Amino acid sequence: MKRIDINVGDVVRLKKQHPCGSFQWEIYRTGMDIGIKCLGCGRKVMVPRTKIEKNIKEFIKKADEKNDDNSE
């Protein structure tokens, strides 16, 4: 199975929603376990990397994307 490039600061949409109703999670820690924070209620959860890789539906925002607001 191919490893997905997951970085701290990425915002992902998971296949199943959190009990608070949100689908969006922010990655706050990487390694063998991935730390994710619900963007709806702020709950933090540690999940094994293999489980997260199977449950990511899409990347909402990648952490390495630069904002060009200061390009004036």
PAMIGU-678586 format. One record per atom (N, C-alpha, C, CB): residue in three letters; residue number from 1; x, y, z; chain. Coordinates in nm, 4 decimals. Atoms other than C-alpha are relative to their C-alpha. Glycine has a CB too. Layout:
N
site residuo ALA | num NUM | X X | Y Y | Z Z | cadena A
...
//
This chain:
72
site residuo MET | num 1 | X 0.0843 | Y -0.1182 | Z 0.0000 | cadena A
site residuo MET | num 1 | X 0.0000 | Y 0.0000 | Z 0.0000 | cadena A
site residuo MET | num 1 | X 0.0885 | Y 0.1240 | Z 0.0000 | cadena A
site residuo MET | num 1 | X -0.0957 | Y 0.0001 | Z 0.1218 | cadena A
site residuo LYS | num 2 | X -0.0766 | Y -0.1235 | Z 0.0109 | cadena A
site residuo LYS | num 2 | X 0.1292 | Y 0.3451 | Z -0.0923 | cadena A
site residuo LYS | num 2 | X -0.0273 | Y 0.0909 | Z 0.1195 | cadena A
site residuo LYS | num 2 | X -0.0335 | Y 0.0726 | Z -0.1310 | cadena A
site residuo ARG | num 3 | X 0.0148 | Y -0.0926 | Z -0.1122 | cadena A
site residuo ARG | num 3 | X 0.1943 | Y 0.5863 | Z 0.1945 | cadena A
site residuo ARG | num 3 | X -0.0436 | Y 0.1360 | Z -0.0500 | cadena A
site residuo ARG | num 3 | X 0.1310 | Y 0.0118 | Z 0.0792 | cadena A
site residuo ILE | num 4 | X 0.0480 | Y -0.1336 | Z 0.0318 | cadena A
site residuo ILE | num 4 | X 0.0095 | Y 0.9161 | Z 0.1819 | cadena A
site residuo ILE | num 4 | X 0.0879 | Y 0.1004 | Z 0.0723 | cadena A
site residuo ILE | num 4 | X -0.1497 | Y 0.0176 | Z 0.0393 | cadena A
site residuo ASP | num 5 | X -0.0809 | Y -0.1050 | Z -0.0607 | cadena A
site residuo ASP | num 5 | X 0.2144 | Y 1.2303 | Z 0.2469 | cadena A
site residuo ASP | num 5 | X -0.0900 | Y 0.0863 | Z 0.0889 | cadena A
site residuo ASP | num 5 | X 0.0708 | Y 0.0867 | Z -0.1095 | cadena A
site residuo ILE | num 6 | X 0.0803 | Y -0.0736 | Z -0.0980 | cadena A
site residuo ILE | num 6 | X 0.0561 | Y 1.3715 | Z 0.5644 | cadena A
site residuo ILE | num 6 | X 0.0941 | Y 0.0878 | Z 0.0803 | cadena A
site residuo ILE | num 6 | X -0.0806 | Y -0.0971 | Z 0.0936 | cadena A
site residuo ASN | num 7 | X -0.0842 | Y -0.0939 | Z -0.0723 | cadena A
site residuo ASN | num 7 | X 0.2043 | Y 1.6837 | Z 0.7249 | cadena A
site residuo ASN | num 7 | X -0.0805 | Y 0.0739 | Z 0.1067 | cadena A
site residuo ASN | num 7 | X 0.0642 | Y 0.0996 | Z -0.0970 | cadena A
site residuo VAL | num 8 | X 0.0629 | Y -0.0807 | Z -0.1042 | cadena A
site residuo VAL | num 8 | X 0.1318 | Y 1.8879 | Z 1.0370 | cadena A
site residuo VAL | num 8 | X -0.0573 | Y 0.1261 | Z -0.0647 | cadena A
site residuo VAL | num 8 | X 0.1022 | Y 0.0363 | Z 0.1135 | cadena A
site residuo GLY | num 9 | X 0.0664 | Y -0.1173 | Z 0.0558 | cadena A
site residuo GLY | num 9 | X -0.1159 | Y 2.1633 | Z 0.9491 | cadena A
site residuo GLY | num 9 | X -0.0954 | Y -0.0319 | Z -0.1141 | cadena A
site residuo GLY | num 9 | X 0.1021 | Y 0.0970 | Z -0.0476 | cadena A
site residuo ASP | num 10 | X 0.0938 | Y 0.0402 | Z 0.1056 | cadena A
site residuo ASP | num 10 | X -0.2992 | Y 1.9696 | Z 0.6743 | cadena A
site residuo ASP | num 10 | X -0.1409 | Y -0.0058 | Z 0.0581 | cadena A
site residuo ASP | num 10 | X 0.0402 | Y -0.1383 | Z -0.0616 | cadena A
site residuo VAL | num 11 | X 0.1407 | Y 0.0148 | Z -0.0376 | cadena A
site residuo VAL | num 11 | X -0.6792 | Y 1.9842 | Z 0.6887 | cadena A
site residuo VAL | num 11 | X -0.0591 | Y -0.1048 | Z -0.0933 | cadena A
site residuo VAL | num 11 | X -0.0789 | Y 0.1378 | Z -0.0090 | cadena A
site residuo VAL | num 12 | X 0.0528 | Y 0.1112 | Z 0.0790 | cadena A
site residuo VAL | num 12 | X -0.8501 | Y 1.6633 | Z 0.5747 | cadena A
site residuo VAL | num 12 | X -0.1484 | Y -0.0201 | Z 0.0273 | cadena A
site residuo VAL | num 12 | X 0.0771 | Y -0.1290 | Z 0.0304 | cadena A
site residuo ARG | num 13 | X 0.1390 | Y 0.0423 | Z -0.0161 | cadena A
site residuo ARG | num 13 | X -1.2042 | Y 1.5394 | Z 0.5202 | cadena A
site residuo ARG | num 13 | X 0.0022 | Y -0.1519 | Z 0.0114 | cadena A
site residuo ARG | num 13 | X -0.0916 | Y 0.0487 | Z -0.1207 | cadena A
site residuo LEU | num 14 | X 0.0058 | Y 0.1441 | Z -0.0210 | cadena A
site residuo LEU | num 14 | X -1.2681 | Y 1.1920 | Z 0.6601 | cadena A
site residuo LEU | num 14 | X -0.1317 | Y -0.0566 | Z -0.0527 | cadena A
site residuo LEU | num 14 | X 0.0168 | Y -0.0334 | Z 0.1492 | cadena A
site residuo LYS | num 15 | X 0.1195 | Y 0.0653 | Z 0.0538 | cadena A
site residuo LYS | num 15 | X -1.5232 | Y 0.9391 | Z 0.5331 | cadena A
site residuo LYS | num 15 | X -0.1184 | Y 0.0067 | Z 0.0967 | cadena A
site residuo LYS | num 15 | X 0.0307 | Y -0.1453 | Z -0.0331 | cadena A
site residuo LYS | num 16 | X 0.1076 | Y -0.0028 | Z -0.1001 | cadena A
site residuo LYS | num 16 | X -1.7219 | Y 0.9356 | Z 0.8586 | cadena A
site residuo LYS | num 16 | X 0.0061 | Y 0.1297 | Z 0.0781 | cadena A
site residuo LYS | num 16 | X 0.0101 | Y -0.1209 | Z 0.0960 | cadena A
site residuo GLN | num 17 | X 0.0021 | Y -0.1253 | Z -0.0751 | cadena A
site residuo GLN | num 17 | X -1.8334 | Y 1.2411 | Z 1.0494 | cadena A
site residuo GLN | num 17 | X 0.0177 | Y -0.0241 | Z 0.1495 | cadena A
site residuo GLN | num 17 | X -0.1305 | Y 0.0746 | Z -0.0256 | cadena A
site residuo HIS | num 18 | X -0.0162 | Y 0.0017 | Z -0.1448 | cadena A
site residuo HIS | num 18 | X -1.7498 | Y 1.3169 | Z 1.4105 | cadena A
site residuo HIS | num 18 | X -0.1391 | Y 0.0167 | Z 0.0628 | cadena A
site residuo HIS | num 18 | X 0.0992 | Y 0.1134 | Z 0.0480 | cadena A
site residuo PRO | num 19 | X 0.1318 | Y -0.0172 | Z -0.0635 | cadena A
site residuo PRO | num 19 | X -2.0435 | Y 1.3022 | Z 1.6561 | cadena A
site residuo PRO | num 19 | X -0.0485 | Y 0.1451 | Z 0.0083 | cadena A
site residuo PRO | num 19 | X 0.0041 | Y -0.0572 | Z 0.1382 | cadena A
site residuo CYS | num 20 | X 0.0423 | Y -0.1404 | Z -0.0034 | cadena A
site residuo CYS | num 20 | X -2.0421 | Y 1.6853 | Z 1.6644 | cadena A
site residuo CYS | num 20 | X -0.0542 | Y 0.0451 | Z -0.1361 | cadena A
site residuo CYS | num 20 | X 0.1175 | Y 0.0900 | Z 0.0422 | cadena A
site residuo GLY | num 21 | X 0.0531 | Y -0.0312 | Z 0.1324 | cadena A
site residuo GLY | num 21 | X -2.1302 | Y 1.6796 | Z 1.2918 | cadena A
site residuo GLY | num 21 | X 0.1038 | Y 0.0437 | Z -0.1015 | cadena A
site residuo GLY | num 21 | X -0.1015 | Y 0.1057 | Z 0.0121 | cadena A
site residuo SER | num 22 | X -0.1052 | Y -0.0480 | Z 0.0902 | cadena A
site residuo SER | num 22 | X -1.7985 | Y 1.7928 | Z 1.1419 | cadena A
site residuo SER | num 22 | X 0.0699 | Y -0.1160 | Z -0.0705 | cadena A
site residuo SER | num 22 | X 0.1025 | Y 0.0835 | Z 0.0775 | cadena A
site residuo PHE | num 23 | X -0.0787 | Y 0.0964 | Z 0.0757 | cadena A
site residuo PHE | num 23 | X -1.6104 | Y 1.6023 | Z 0.8697 | cadena A
site residuo PHE | num 23 | X 0.1467 | Y 0.0437 | Z -0.0081 | cadena A
site residuo PHE | num 23 | X -0.0584 | Y -0.0173 | Z -0.1411 | cadena A
site residuo GLN | num 24 | X -0.1322 | Y -0.0563 | Z 0.0204 | cadena A
site residuo GLN | num 24 | X -1.3003 | Y 1.8266 | Z 0.8773 | cadena A
site residuo GLN | num 24 | X 0.0876 | Y -0.0120 | Z 0.1245 | cadena A
site residuo GLN | num 24 | X -0.0118 | Y 0.1448 | Z -0.0410 | cadena A
site residuo TRP | num 25 | X -0.0965 | Y 0.0204 | Z -0.1072 | cadena A
site residuo TRP | num 25 | X -0.9915 | Y 1.7532 | Z 1.0854 | cadena A
site residuo TRP | num 25 | X 0.1326 | Y 0.0635 | Z -0.0399 | cadena A
site residuo TRP | num 25 | X 0.0180 | Y -0.1513 | Z 0.0308 | cadena A
site residuo GLU | num 26 | X -0.1330 | Y -0.0558 | Z 0.0217 | cadena A
site residuo GLU | num 26 | X -0.6546 | Y 1.9271 | Z 1.1230 | cadena A
site residuo GLU | num 26 | X 0.1033 | Y -0.0944 | Z 0.0591 | cadena A
site residuo GLU | num 26 | X 0.0124 | Y 0.1416 | Z 0.0624 | cadena A
site residuo ILE | num 27 | X -0.1087 | Y 0.0852 | Z -0.0480 | cadena A
site residuo ILE | num 27 | X -0.3360 | Y 1.7215 | Z 1.1551 | cadena A
site residuo ILE | num 27 | X 0.0884 | Y 0.0833 | Z 0.0929 | cadena A
site residuo ILE | num 27 | X 0.0833 | Y -0.0594 | Z -0.1196 | cadena A
site residuo TYR | num 28 | X -0.0861 | Y -0.0738 | Z -0.0909 | cadena A
site residuo TYR | num 28 | X -0.1407 | Y 1.8325 | Z 1.4634 | cadena A
site residuo TYR | num 28 | X 0.1238 | Y -0.0796 | Z 0.0408 | cadena A
site residuo TYR | num 28 | X -0.0776 | Y 0.0397 | Z 0.1227 | cadena A
site residuo ARG | num 29 | X -0.1154 | Y 0.0819 | Z -0.0326 | cadena A
site residuo ARG | num 29 | X 0.1061 | Y 1.5431 | Z 1.5023 | cadena A
site residuo ARG | num 29 | X 0.0105 | Y -0.1141 | Z -0.0994 | cadena A
site residuo ARG | num 29 | X -0.0092 | Y -0.0537 | Z 0.1439 | cadena A
site residuo THR | num 30 | X -0.0186 | Y 0.1115 | Z 0.0923 | cadena A
site residuo THR | num 30 | X 0.2574 | Y 1.2832 | Z 1.2688 | cadena A
site residuo THR | num 30 | X 0.0994 | Y -0.0994 | Z 0.0590 | cadena A
site residuo THR | num 30 | X 0.0486 | Y 0.0502 | Z -0.1381 | cadena A
site residuo GLY | num 31 | X -0.0865 | Y 0.1090 | Z -0.0452 | cadena A
site residuo GLY | num 31 | X 0.4451 | Y 0.9566 | Z 1.3168 | cadena A
site residuo GLY | num 31 | X -0.0726 | Y -0.1305 | Z -0.0245 | cadena A
site residuo GLY | num 31 | X 0.0385 | Y 0.0155 | Z 0.1507 | cadena A
site residuo MET | num 32 | X 0.0731 | Y 0.1262 | Z 0.0116 | cadena A
site residuo MET | num 32 | X 0.3241 | Y 0.6000 | Z 1.3644 | cadena A
site residuo MET | num 32 | X -0.1474 | Y 0.0213 | Z 0.0294 | cadena A
site residuo MET | num 32 | X 0.0585 | Y -0.1058 | Z 0.0950 | cadena A
site residuo ASP | num 33 | X 0.1372 | Y -0.0424 | Z -0.0284 | cadena A
site residuo ASP | num 33 | X 0.0115 | Y 0.7533 | Z 1.5159 | cadena A
site residuo ASP | num 33 | X -0.0137 | Y 0.1430 | Z -0.0488 | cadena A
site residuo ASP | num 33 | X -0.0348 | Y -0.0121 | Z 0.1534 | cadena A
site residuo ILE | num 34 | X 0.0267 | Y -0.1350 | Z 0.0500 | cadena A
site residuo ILE | num 34 | X -0.1458 | Y 1.0638 | Z 1.3649 | cadena A
site residuo ILE | num 34 | X -0.0923 | Y 0.0692 | Z 0.0996 | cadena A
site residuo ILE | num 34 | X -0.0638 | Y -0.0030 | Z -0.1441 | cadena A
site residuo GLY | num 35 | X 0.0844 | Y -0.0804 | Z -0.0882 | cadena A
site residuo GLY | num 35 | X -0.2851 | Y 1.3333 | Z 1.5929 | cadena A
site residuo GLY | num 35 | X -0.0889 | Y 0.0888 | Z -0.0847 | cadena A
site residuo GLY | num 35 | X 0.0854 | Y 0.0850 | Z 0.0979 | cadena A
site residuo ILE | num 36 | X 0.0942 | Y -0.0818 | Z 0.0757 | cadena A
site residuo ILE | num 36 | X -0.5995 | Y 1.4949 | Z 1.4530 | cadena A
site residuo ILE | num 36 | X -0.0878 | Y 0.0788 | Z 0.0967 | cadena A
site residuo ILE | num 36 | X -0.0868 | Y -0.0878 | Z -0.0938 | cadena A
site residuo LYS | num 37 | X 0.0845 | Y -0.0874 | Z -0.0825 | cadena A
site residuo LYS | num 37 | X -0.8109 | Y 1.7811 | Z 1.5881 | cadena A
site residuo LYS | num 37 | X -0.1250 | Y 0.0331 | Z -0.0793 | cadena A
site residuo LYS | num 37 | X 0.0760 | Y 0.1308 | Z 0.0424 | cadena A
site residuo CYS | num 38 | X 0.1273 | Y -0.0292 | Z 0.0650 | cadena A
site residuo CYS | num 38 | X -1.1787 | Y 1.8175 | Z 1.5023 | cadena A
site residuo CYS | num 38 | X -0.0152 | Y 0.1512 | Z -0.0131 | cadena A
site residuo CYS | num 38 | X -0.1191 | Y -0.0612 | Z 0.0797 | cadena A
site residuo LEU | num 39 | X 0.0183 | Y -0.1426 | Z 0.0219 | cadena A
site residuo LEU | num 39 | X -1.2454 | Y 2.1579 | Z 1.3478 | cadena A
site residuo LEU | num 39 | X -0.1401 | Y 0.0465 | Z 0.0395 | cadena A
site residuo LEU | num 39 | X 0.0265 | Y 0.0338 | Z -0.1453 | cadena A
site residuo GLY | num 40 | X 0.1338 | Y -0.0358 | Z -0.0464 | cadena A
site residuo GLY | num 40 | X -1.6048 | Y 2.1478 | Z 1.4727 | cadena A
site residuo GLY | num 40 | X -0.0032 | Y 0.0296 | Z 0.1491 | cadena A
site residuo GLY | num 40 | X -0.0975 | Y -0.1110 | Z -0.0320 | cadena A
site residuo CYS | num 41 | X 0.0085 | Y -0.0146 | Z -0.1459 | cadena A
site residuo CYS | num 41 | X -1.5587 | Y 2.1006 | Z 1.8471 | cadena A
site residuo CYS | num 41 | X 0.1355 | Y 0.0110 | Z 0.0681 | cadena A
site residuo CYS | num 41 | X -0.0746 | Y -0.1162 | Z 0.0582 | cadena A
site residuo GLY | num 42 | X -0.1328 | Y -0.0132 | Z -0.0580 | cadena A
site residuo GLY | num 42 | X -1.1814 | Y 2.0995 | Z 1.9014 | cadena A
site residuo GLY | num 42 | X 0.0545 | Y -0.1248 | Z 0.0673 | cadena A
site residuo GLY | num 42 | X -0.0014 | Y 0.1086 | Z 0.0974 | cadena A
site residuo ARG | num 43 | X -0.0442 | Y 0.1255 | Z -0.0629 | cadena A
site residuo ARG | num 43 | X -1.1558 | Y 1.7379 | Z 2.0277 | cadena A
site residuo ARG | num 43 | X 0.1265 | Y -0.0503 | Z -0.0704 | cadena A
site residuo ARG | num 43 | X -0.1132 | Y -0.1085 | Z -0.0058 | cadena A
site residuo LYS | num 44 | X -0.1230 | Y 0.0555 | Z 0.0548 | cadena A
site residuo LYS | num 44 | X -0.8081 | Y 1.5858 | Z 1.9802 | cadena A
site residuo LYS | num 44 | X -0.0009 | Y -0.1512 | Z 0.0177 | cadena A
site residuo LYS | num 44 | X 0.1242 | Y 0.0626 | Z 0.0680 | cadena A
site residuo VAL | num 45 | X 0.0012 | Y 0.1458 | Z 0.0003 | cadena A
site residuo VAL | num 45 | X -0.7665 | Y 1.2181 | Z 1.8920 | cadena A
site residuo VAL | num 45 | X 0.1294 | Y -0.0495 | Z -0.0630 | cadena A
site residuo VAL | num 45 | X -0.1241 | Y -0.0553 | Z -0.0765 | cadena A
site residuo MET | num 46 | X -0.1151 | Y 0.0667 | Z 0.0606 | cadena A
site residuo MET | num 46 | X -0.4663 | Y 0.9931 | Z 1.8212 | cadena A
site residuo MET | num 46 | X -0.0511 | Y -0.1260 | Z -0.0702 | cadena A
site residuo MET | num 46 | X 0.1102 | Y -0.0349 | Z 0.1079 | cadena A
site residuo VAL | num 47 | X 0.0480 | Y 0.1116 | Z 0.0807 | cadena A
site residuo VAL | num 47 | X -0.5275 | Y 0.7404 | Z 1.5419 | cadena A
site residuo VAL | num 47 | X 0.1204 | Y -0.0640 | Z -0.0697 | cadena A
site residuo VAL | num 47 | X -0.1075 | Y 0.0474 | Z -0.1043 | cadena A
site residuo PRO | num 48 | X -0.1096 | Y 0.0643 | Z 0.0735 | cadena A
site residuo PRO | num 48 | X -0.2922 | Y 0.4778 | Z 1.3892 | cadena A
site residuo PRO | num 48 | X 0.0051 | Y 0.0490 | Z -0.1454 | cadena A
site residuo PRO | num 48 | X -0.0160 | Y -0.1537 | Z 0.0037 | cadena A
site residuo ARG | num 49 | X -0.0191 | Y -0.0523 | Z 0.1353 | cadena A
site residuo ARG | num 49 | X -0.1455 | Y 0.5966 | Z 1.0567 | cadena A
site residuo ARG | num 49 | X -0.0756 | Y -0.0826 | Z -0.1046 | cadena A
site residuo ARG | num 49 | X 0.1488 | Y 0.0030 | Z -0.0342 | cadena A
site residuo THR | num 50 | X 0.0663 | Y 0.0846 | Z 0.0996 | cadena A
site residuo THR | num 50 | X -0.2862 | Y 0.2980 | Z 0.8639 | cadena A
site residuo THR | num 50 | X -0.1505 | Y 0.0270 | Z -0.0056 | cadena A
site residuo THR | num 50 | X 0.0253 | Y -0.1479 | Z 0.0311 | cadena A
site residuo LYS | num 51 | X 0.1439 | Y -0.0269 | Z -0.0052 | cadena A
site residuo LYS | num 51 | X -0.6412 | Y 0.3746 | Z 0.9797 | cadena A
site residuo LYS | num 51 | X -0.0325 | Y 0.1359 | Z -0.0624 | cadena A
site residuo LYS | num 51 | X -0.0502 | Y -0.0048 | Z 0.1456 | cadena A
site residuo ILE | num 52 | X 0.0225 | Y -0.1333 | Z 0.0578 | cadena A
site residuo ILE | num 52 | X -0.6139 | Y 0.7456 | Z 0.8892 | cadena A
site residuo ILE | num 52 | X 0.0154 | Y -0.0047 | Z -0.1517 | cadena A
site residuo ILE | num 52 | X 0.0982 | Y 0.1034 | Z 0.0605 | cadena A
site residuo GLU | num 53 | X -0.0234 | Y 0.0067 | Z 0.1446 | cadena A
site residuo GLU | num 53 | X -0.4709 | Y 0.6646 | Z 0.5437 | cadena A
site residuo GLU | num 53 | X -0.1190 | Y -0.0623 | Z -0.0727 | cadena A
site residuo GLU | num 53 | X 0.1272 | Y -0.0804 | Z -0.0297 | cadena A
site residuo LYS | num 54 | X 0.1180 | Y 0.0629 | Z 0.0614 | cadena A
site residuo LYS | num 54 | X -0.7751 | Y 0.4437 | Z 0.4727 | cadena A
site residuo LYS | num 54 | X -0.1216 | Y 0.0911 | Z 0.0045 | cadena A
site residuo LYS | num 54 | X -0.0322 | Y -0.1316 | Z 0.0698 | cadena A
site residuo ASN | num 55 | X 0.1205 | Y -0.0796 | Z -0.0211 | cadena A
site residuo ASN | num 55 | X -1.0267 | Y 0.7003 | Z 0.6015 | cadena A
site residuo ASN | num 55 | X 0.0044 | Y 0.1414 | Z -0.0547 | cadena A
site residuo ASN | num 55 | X -0.0280 | Y 0.0065 | Z 0.1429 | cadena A
site residuo ILE | num 56 | X -0.0054 | Y -0.1340 | Z 0.0590 | cadena A
site residuo ILE | num 56 | X -0.9029 | Y 1.0206 | Z 0.4338 | cadena A
site residuo ILE | num 56 | X -0.0736 | Y -0.0023 | Z -0.1332 | cadena A
site residuo ILE | num 56 | X 0.1476 | Y 0.0478 | Z -0.0189 | cadena A
site residuo LYS | num 57 | X 0.0761 | Y -0.0119 | Z 0.1241 | cadena A
site residuo LYS | num 57 | X -1.1517 | Y 1.1175 | Z 0.1636 | cadena A
site residuo LYS | num 57 | X 0.0651 | Y 0.1011 | Z -0.0927 | cadena A
site residuo LYS | num 57 | X -0.1451 | Y 0.0401 | Z 0.0290 | cadena A
site residuo GLU | num 58 | X -0.0671 | Y -0.1018 | Z 0.0809 | cadena A
site residuo GLU | num 58 | X -0.9760 | Y 1.4361 | Z 0.0471 | cadena A
site residuo GLU | num 58 | X 0.0779 | Y 0.0942 | Z 0.0907 | cadena A
site residuo GLU | num 58 | X -0.1021 | Y 0.0790 | Z -0.0857 | cadena A
site residuo PHE | num 59 | X -0.0735 | Y -0.1050 | Z -0.0703 | cadena A
site residuo PHE | num 59 | X -0.7288 | Y 1.7052 | Z 0.1478 | cadena A
site residuo PHE | num 59 | X -0.0699 | Y 0.1314 | Z -0.0281 | cadena A
site residuo PHE | num 59 | X 0.1506 | Y 0.0051 | Z -0.0440 | cadena A
site residuo ILE | num 60 | X 0.0643 | Y -0.1307 | Z 0.0133 | cadena A
site residuo ILE | num 60 | X -0.9092 | Y 2.0361 | Z 0.2096 | cadena A
site residuo ILE | num 60 | X 0.1072 | Y 0.1065 | Z -0.0198 | cadena A
site residuo ILE | num 60 | X -0.0878 | Y 0.0323 | Z 0.1249 | cadena A
site residuo LYS | num 61 | X -0.1096 | Y -0.0969 | Z 0.0082 | cadena A
site residuo LYS | num 61 | X -0.5870 | Y 2.2326 | Z 0.2639 | cadena A
site residuo LYS | num 61 | X 0.1294 | Y -0.0706 | Z 0.0354 | cadena A
site residuo LYS | num 61 | X -0.0244 | Y 0.1220 | Z 0.0945 | cadena A
site residuo LYS | num 62 | X -0.1323 | Y 0.0532 | Z -0.0291 | cadena A
site residuo LYS | num 62 | X -0.2239 | Y 2.1289 | Z 0.2457 | cadena A
site residuo LYS | num 62 | X 0.0777 | Y 0.1052 | Z 0.0774 | cadena A
site residuo LYS | num 62 | X 0.0749 | Y -0.0406 | Z -0.1304 | cadena A
site residuo ALA | num 63 | X -0.0742 | Y -0.0927 | Z -0.0862 | cadena A
site residuo ALA | num 63 | X 0.0092 | Y 2.2842 | Z 0.5046 | cadena A
site residuo ALA | num 63 | X 0.1049 | Y 0.0788 | Z -0.0766 | cadena A
site residuo ALA | num 63 | X 0.0664 | Y -0.0758 | Z 0.1130 | cadena A
site residuo ASP | num 64 | X -0.1074 | Y -0.0675 | Z 0.0716 | cadena A
site residuo ASP | num 64 | X 0.2755 | Y 2.3750 | Z 0.2473 | cadena A
site residuo ASP | num 64 | X -0.0502 | Y 0.1033 | Z -0.1012 | cadena A
site residuo ASP | num 64 | X 0.0849 | Y -0.1017 | Z -0.0705 | cadena A
site residuo GLU | num 65 | X 0.0529 | Y -0.1016 | Z 0.0902 | cadena A
site residuo GLU | num 65 | X 0.0396 | Y 2.5956 | Z 0.0420 | cadena A
site residuo GLU | num 65 | X 0.0263 | Y 0.1381 | Z 0.0591 | cadena A
site residuo GLU | num 65 | X -0.1519 | Y -0.0214 | Z -0.0251 | cadena A
site residuo LYS | num 66 | X -0.0316 | Y -0.1351 | Z -0.0456 | cadena A
site residuo LYS | num 66 | X 0.1508 | Y 2.9581 | Z 0.0624 | cadena A
site residuo LYS | num 66 | X -0.1142 | Y 0.0936 | Z -0.0362 | cadena A
site residuo LYS | num 66 | X 0.1331 | Y 0.0499 | Z -0.0617 | cadena A
site residuo ASN | num 67 | X 0.1009 | Y -0.1022 | Z 0.0253 | cadena A
site residuo ASN | num 67 | X -0.0942 | Y 3.2471 | Z 0.0912 | cadena A
site residuo ASN | num 67 | X 0.0705 | Y 0.1201 | Z -0.0605 | cadena A
site residuo ASN | num 67 | X -0.0772 | Y 0.0391 | Z 0.1310 | cadena A
site residuo ASP | num 68 | X -0.0640 | Y -0.1110 | Z 0.0683 | cadena A
site residuo ASP | num 68 | X -0.0021 | Y 3.5260 | Z -0.1543 | cadena A
site residuo ASP | num 68 | X -0.0683 | Y 0.1321 | Z 0.0295 | cadena A
site residuo ASP | num 68 | X 0.0015 | Y -0.0246 | Z -0.1481 | cadena A
site residuo ASP | num 69 | X 0.0656 | Y -0.1241 | Z -0.0367 | cadena A
site residuo ASP | num 69 | X -0.1882 | Y 3.8006 | Z 0.0322 | cadena A
site residuo ASP | num 69 | X 0.0981 | Y 0.1164 | Z 0.0137 | cadena A
site residuo ASP | num 69 | X -0.0752 | Y -0.0186 | Z 0.1288 | cadena A
site residuo ASN | num 70 | X -0.1012 | Y -0.1045 | Z -0.0193 | cadena A
site residuo ASN | num 70 | X 0.1368 | Y 3.9907 | Z 0.0940 | cadena A
site residuo ASN | num 70 | X 0.0782 | Y 0.0296 | Z -0.1267 | cadena A
site residuo ASN | num 70 | X 0.0957 | Y -0.0402 | Z 0.1097 | cadena A
site residuo SER | num 71 | X -0.0724 | Y -0.0174 | Z 0.1272 | cadena A
site residuo SER | num 71 | X 0.2355 | Y 4.0043 | Z -0.2748 | cadena A
site residuo SER | num 71 | X -0.0207 | Y 0.1374 | Z -0.0620 | cadena A
site residuo SER | num 71 | X -0.0431 | Y -0.1059 | Z -0.0988 | cadena A
site residuo GLU | num 72 | X 0.0252 | Y -0.1338 | Z 0.0539 | cadena A
site residuo GLU | num 72 | X 0.1379 | Y 4.3716 | Z -0.3156 | cadena A
site residuo GLU | num 72 | X 0.1265 | Y 0.0799 | Z -0.0107 | cadena A
site residuo GLU | num 72 | X -0.0995 | Y 0.0741 | Z 0.0855 | cadena A
//
